[in-house]
Amino acid sequence: MKKRFDDLGVTSSMTRTGDETLDANVRPKRAQSFYGTGNDVILVSNHINAGGEGFSYHC
């Protein structure tokens, strides 16, 4: 998904790349650490569970 955003020119960041459980208070702070909390920031959370081979997405 990140590669697709990059291909489209959409700035994106990964908050996790491995199996890591984040406390509910840590999760938004980690996401906000990339871009801040300004009115011009839109945060889209995309969660893809492991366990299957491949996935598809459409833009």
N, C-alpha and C positions, 0 to 999 in steps of 0.2 A: 504494500500500500504506500509506503514512504517513497519508493521509487516512482510510482505513478504520480504522486503529488509533485515530486521533483521534475518529472517529465513535463508536467503541466505548468511549471513555474510557480507552484504554490509552496510558500515557505512552510516547512514542517520539521518537527523534532520528535525523536523517540524518547519517551521517559523511561522505558524499560526495554531491554532486548533479551532478557532471560526470565526464568521463572523466579519471581520475587514478589512476595506479598507486602503491600504497602498499607500502613495504618491509614484510616480515613482522614486523619488530619495531615498526613504527609503527602498524600496523593495530589491534592490541589496545589500545595506549596511547590512541589516538584515541577508540575506543569507550568505554574506561574513564573518559576525561576528562568524560563526561557524567554518570555516575552513581557512579563510584568502583569499589572492588573488594570491598565488603562482602558478607557472607554472604546479605544480602537482595536482592542484585542478580542478575538473570537476563538474560543477553545472548543475543538471538536475531539471528543474521545472516541477512539475506535478500538474495540477489544476483539481480538481474534483468538479463540481458544486453540490450544495445541491438540493434537490427537488424530487429525485426519491428514490425508495427503492432499495438499493443494487447496485452493479456494478461488473463488471468482469474484470480481467486482465490476461494476459498471459506472461510468461517469457520464 
